Amino acid sequence: MPESHEDLLRRRAFWSGTVTFGLVSVPVALLPGNRSGRVSLRMLAPDGTPLERRYVCPAEDRPVGPGEIVRGYEVEKGRFVVVSDEELDSLAPEKSREIDLRRFVPAGRISPFFFDRSYFLVPTGDARKPYRLLAETMERTGRAGVATFVMRSKEYLVAILARNGILRAVTLRFQDELRSPEEAGLPEPEEVSDSDLSAMEKAVRAASIKEIPKNDLEDADADRLLDLVRKKRKSGKDVIPLPEEAGEEKAGTGKVIDLMEILKRSMKEKGPSARSSGKKRAKKPSEDDLSGKTKKELYEQAKKLDIPGRSDMDKDALVQAIQEHG
């Protein structure tokens, strides 16, 4: 049986409940209005294995398991007060499925500094008519509703905004989460002359447009990165095979697959390779020979020379270590 639109909304929702105002009650689902993040890169080991983050006790120099971890609040440098999971549960707000709109303020009076994360409020069930009534009323009056609600055992301060017949919920930072100009170390504002102010106002008006162009809102850095990844994937350069693909190649050739060798197939070695035979010593690589290589190539060379600490070295450190090893 195909999934209904209602079921799909509830499955994708962060939270579902009711927005209430007086006698109006609107069942809604809270859907994310922001993406989780920009284009990101995974951290890999030299052989291409994705790395994992683990908690380590620096005093005992050993990994700490989930069952050993406790939470603490730092009351002064190096001194903590431990808080148990049971104590945290006792402090959690009472669970609720309601956003009770009791206060409305002019939408422009909420400073963007307070904005945190944005969500869509989508009507569920037979709530389209009261939803539209509330959205249009708020939009016509230019008002935003302010309320608190509980999501995932945490209480949030939220502003409900309306635009084009759609309600949007924006979680707000609390006052103590914002820094004042004095805390940020801003200098006292300088006095400006009326003539300078008038000239600047004219310049701003001349450069003003009705709305931000769509291409200005695109992430150019992410586009360039994704374009590079697509090109490298298409050419097969630096593409790490899946474990099953590596296993198939291993089974077909009878050879052990070296992932670093796969990465280096499309890379040309730069500079002459020095080989030693008998008692003849290899020629010491010059800085120019080494600086022309990639960090992966330098790492492989350091690995062959068994240089300690190579995993933590940047490119310059690898060049220096290989030169010193000679």
RANOR-V934463 format. One record per pair of residues at least 6 apart in sequence whose C-alpha atoms are under 6 Angstrom apart, sorted by the first residue. I is the first residue (numbers start at 1). J is the second residue. Records with the same first field share a line. If there is no record, write none. Layout:
# RANOR-V934463
I=J, J
This chain:
# RANOR-V934463
13=29, 30, 31
14=30, 31
15=29, 30
16=28, 29, 30
17=27, 28, 97, 98
18=26, 27, 28, 98
19=25, 26, 98, 99
20=100
21=101
26=127, 131
27=123, 124
28=121, 122, 123, 124
29=121, 122
30=120, 121
31=119, 120
32=119
33=118, 119, 120
39=222
43=51
44=50, 51
47=259, 260
55=63, 64
56=62, 63, 64
71=82, 83
72=80, 81, 82, 83
73=80, 81
74=80
92=153
96=150
99=149
101=145, 147
103=145, 146
104=143, 144, 145
105=143, 144
106=142, 143
107=142, 143, 144
114=172, 173
115=172
116=171, 172
117=170, 171
118=169, 170
119=168, 169
120=168
121=167, 168
135=162, 165, 167
136=165
139=162
144=160, 161
145=159, 160
146=158, 159
147=157, 158
148=156, 157, 158
149=155, 156
157=171, 172
158=170, 171, 172
159=169, 170
160=168, 169
161=167, 168
237=266
238=263
250=256, 257
271=289
274=282, 283
275=282
276=282
284=326
295=315
